[in-house]
């Protein structure tokens, strides 16, 4: 489970942003995780309390937004969700595609009070 290491890195990054911007208190941390990301949201949620323990973020809420795995068909140009359609274009049946999004892992928002 590499998610614990990832969360320690995220916490350090957020602490630096909090300090740099003089924020008194952080209410929530919002992460965006793509459907095809190697980072598992369930594991992020599970290790979050350990990663924030003893930090300025220990009383914050974690919110995770899942970003869809969208692709553009290489044959007809239709945009569709790869997972929902098993990597096959629902319009023409082609399996050629360009991935548009779905591998992301990012800090979207640090919500301060």
N, C-alpha and C positions, 0 to 999 in steps of 0.2 A: 504494500500500500504506500505509494509515493505521495499520496494526498497530504499526509501529515507534514512532510517536508515542504510541499507547495504552500500549505497554509502558514507555516512559520515564515516563509519568504513573503507572503502577502501581508502578514501582520507587521513585519519589519517595514515594508514599504508604506503601509497605511500609517504606522506610527510616525514615520518621517514626514509624511504629508500633514498629519495632525500638528506636529511640532512646527513645521515650516509655516503653516497658516494660522498658528495661534488658536486652534480650536480648543474650547474648554471641555466639551463632552461630545462623544460620538453616540448617536442613537442607533444607527444601523449601517451595516456594510452590505452593499449589493454587488454580487458577482454575476457575470454572464458566462454560461458554459454551453458550448455547442453540442448538439446531439451526437456528433462524431468525435468530440474531444476525447482524448485518452483519460481525462480527469472525470471521475465518477461523482456526481452530485451527492449521492447518498453517503459516500465516504467523506466528502468535504464536510457535510453536516455533522457526521459522527466525530470527526477529529477537531472541529472548530472549538469546542470548549477547552480542550487541552492546549490548543495553539494560542488562545487569547488569555489563558489563566495568568494572572499576575501582571497583565499589561493594561494600558489605557483603554483597551477594547474589551476588557473582561465582562462588562455589563451591556455589550452591544448585541443587537439582534442581527442574525445572518439571513439575508434574502438571496435566493438564487433564481435567476431567470434563465430558462432554457431557450437557446436559439435554434431554430429549425435547420435541418440539413437540406438546404435548397440547392437545386442544380438547374442549369439550362440545358435543354436537349440539344445535342449536336446535330440532329437532323432537322427538326421542325422549329426549334427555338423556344418551345414552351418551358416555363419555369414551373418546377414541381418539387415536392418533398421526396428525397431519395428513400427514406425509411418507409414512409407510407406506401410507396409504389415499388418497393423492392428493386430499386435502381433501374426501373424500366419506365420510359415515358408513357404516361397515361393517354397521350394523344395519338402517338404513332407507333409505340412499341419498341422504339430504339433503345439500346443500352449505352449509347454514346452520350456523354454529358460533360459539362464543365461545372465543377463545384463552385457555388457562389458564396455559401456560408455554412457553418456547422462545426468547424474545428476550433472555434474561438474559446479562449479562457481569459477573461479580463475583469478588472475592477471597474464597475460601471459608475458606482456612486458611493460616496462617504457622506452619510446624512448626519449632520451635526444639530444639536439642540440650540 
